[in-house]
Amino acid sequence: MDMPRQRLNRASLHARVGTQTPELLKQIAYKQGYIYDEEGSTGQLLDAIASQEQVIIPKSLYSKLVHVFREISLNK
């Protein structure tokens, strides 16, 4: 006999986003290891962002960090 799915203390979120955004978020979630039912779990990804387990930074800052790390590794 199958066990019923455990009821979790969760809230639903509705957002209007671009048509490709849901799939792109699933891909990001999957790459970060937030997986449910063999696909990326956007809910888990959003929980991680909200709890600051995952941090979002501006692309310009990310580019600067990548540049700095490349310089460090080249100078070793």
C-alpha positions as CSV (number, residue, x, y, z in Angstrom):
1,M,0.0,0.0,0.0
2,D,1.4,3.4,-1.0
3,M,1.9,5.9,1.8
4,P,0.2,9.2,1.4
5,R,2.5,12.1,0.7
6,Q,3.5,13.9,3.9
7,R,1.9,17.3,4.2
8,L,4.5,20.1,4.5
9,N,4.1,23.5,6.1
10,R,4.4,25.3,2.8
11,A,3.0,28.4,1.1
12,S,2.2,28.9,-2.6
13,L,3.8,31.8,-4.6
14,H,2.4,33.1,-7.8
15,A,4.5,35.5,-10.0
16,R,4.2,36.8,-13.5
17,V,7.5,36.1,-15.2
18,G,8.8,35.8,-18.8
19,T,7.8,32.7,-20.7
20,Q,11.2,31.1,-20.4
21,T,11.8,32.0,-16.8
22,P,10.2,28.9,-15.2
23,E,12.4,26.5,-17.2
24,L,15.5,28.6,-16.6
25,L,14.9,28.6,-12.9
26,K,14.4,24.8,-12.9
27,Q,17.8,24.5,-14.7
28,I,19.5,26.7,-12.2
29,A,17.9,24.8,-9.3
30,Y,19.0,21.5,-10.8
31,K,22.6,22.7,-11.3
32,Q,22.7,23.8,-7.7
33,G,21.4,20.4,-6.5
34,Y,17.9,21.4,-5.6
35,I,16.1,18.5,-7.2
36,Y,12.6,17.0,-6.8
37,D,11.1,14.3,-8.9
38,E,14.2,14.2,-11.1
39,E,14.0,17.9,-12.1
40,G,15.1,21.2,-10.7
41,S,13.0,22.4,-7.7
42,T,12.4,26.1,-7.9
43,G,10.7,26.0,-4.5
44,Q,13.8,24.7,-2.9
45,L,15.9,27.2,-4.8
46,L,13.8,30.1,-3.6
47,D,13.9,28.8,0.0
48,A,17.7,28.7,-0.2
49,I,17.8,32.3,-1.5
50,A,15.4,33.5,1.2
51,S,17.4,31.8,3.9
52,Q,20.6,33.2,2.4
53,E,22.0,29.7,1.8
54,Q,22.3,30.9,-1.8
55,V,23.4,34.5,-2.4
56,I,22.5,36.6,-5.4
57,I,25.0,39.1,-6.6
58,P,24.9,41.6,-9.5
59,K,26.5,40.3,-12.7
60,S,28.9,43.2,-12.7
61,L,30.3,42.2,-9.3
62,Y,30.4,38.6,-10.4
63,S,32.5,39.6,-13.4
64,K,34.9,41.5,-11.2
65,L,35.3,38.5,-8.8
66,V,36.0,36.2,-11.7
67,H,38.6,38.6,-13.0
68,V,40.3,38.8,-9.6
69,F,40.4,35.0,-9.1
70,R,41.8,34.5,-12.6
71,E,44.6,37.0,-11.8
72,I,45.3,35.2,-8.5
73,S,45.5,31.8,-10.2
74,L,47.8,33.2,-13.0
75,N,50.2,34.7,-10.4
76,K,50.7,31.4,-8.6
